[in-house]
Amino acid sequence: MIEAEGIAINAEIHDRVERTNADGESRYYLYYRYEYPEGSEVRSSIAVTPTLFERHQVLDVIELKLLPSEPPAVVIPAFTRDPFALRGLI
């Protein structure tokens, strides 16, 4: 499994945003932050389903897997499934 390769780190959700596109369809985003192993803070976001959007609130902690790649990437196991795991570039 792809997440077995990564280093486990915790991230905190700091914002939740629902946006409507030009076609009137809703899109859901969770914004999260974590500390990179060298000590710098990283902020990123991920588009999620309405179910995952409702399940996760600001200040919830989620586990990330920092992958040994260049450039570095993360996988959020709770939001992704192999073999189609989405990677977020740092």
C-alpha positions in Angstrom: 0.0 0.0 0.0 1.2 3.4 -0.9 0.7 4.9 2.6 2.9 2.2 4.1 5.9 4.0 2.5 5.2 7.2 4.3 6.1 8.8 7.7 3.0 9.3 9.8 2.5 12.9 10.9 -0.6 14.7 12.4 -2.3 17.7 10.8 -5.0 20.0 12.1 -7.9 21.2 10.1 -8.0 25.0 10.3 -10.8 25.8 7.9 -13.7 24.3 6.0 -15.1 25.9 2.9 -18.0 25.2 0.6 -17.9 26.8 -2.8 -20.3 26.9 -5.7 -19.0 26.7 -9.2 -20.5 28.4 -12.3 -22.8 25.4 -12.9 -24.2 25.8 -9.4 -22.5 22.6 -8.1 -21.1 22.6 -4.6 -17.5 21.8 -3.9 -16.1 21.1 -0.5 -12.6 21.8 0.8 -10.8 21.1 4.1 -7.8 23.2 4.8 -5.1 21.7 7.1 -1.7 22.5 8.5 1.1 20.4 9.8 4.7 20.8 10.8 7.2 19.5 8.3 10.0 17.4 9.9 12.5 20.2 9.5 10.2 22.4 11.6 8.4 24.7 9.1 4.6 24.9 9.0 2.9 23.7 5.9 -0.6 24.6 4.9 -2.6 22.8 2.2 -6.1 21.8 1.3 -8.0 18.9 -0.2 -11.3 18.6 -2.0 -13.6 16.1 -0.3 -17.0 14.6 -0.6 -20.0 16.2 1.2 -19.9 13.2 3.7 -16.3 13.8 4.6 -16.9 17.6 4.8 -19.6 17.0 7.4 -17.6 14.5 9.3 -14.6 16.8 9.9 -14.6 20.0 11.8 -12.1 22.8 12.5 -9.5 21.7 15.0 -10.0 18.0 14.2 -6.7 16.1 13.8 -6.1 14.0 10.8 -3.2 11.6 10.0 -1.0 12.3 7.0 1.7 10.1 5.4 4.7 12.1 4.2 6.0 10.1 1.2 9.6 9.8 0.3 9.4 11.4 -3.1 10.9 14.4 -4.8 9.1 16.8 -4.5 7.7 15.6 -1.2 4.1 14.6 -1.2 1.5 13.6 1.3 -1.3 11.1 1.4 -4.3 11.3 3.7 -5.2 7.7 4.3 -8.7 8.5 5.8 -9.6 10.4 2.6 -8.0 8.1 0.0 -7.9 4.5 -1.1 -5.4 2.5 -3.1 -4.8 2.2 -6.0 -6.2 5.7 -6.6 -4.7 7.4 -3.6 -4.4 11.2 -4.2 -1.1 12.8 -3.4 -0.9 16.4 -2.3 2.3 18.2 -3.3 4.0 20.2 -0.6 
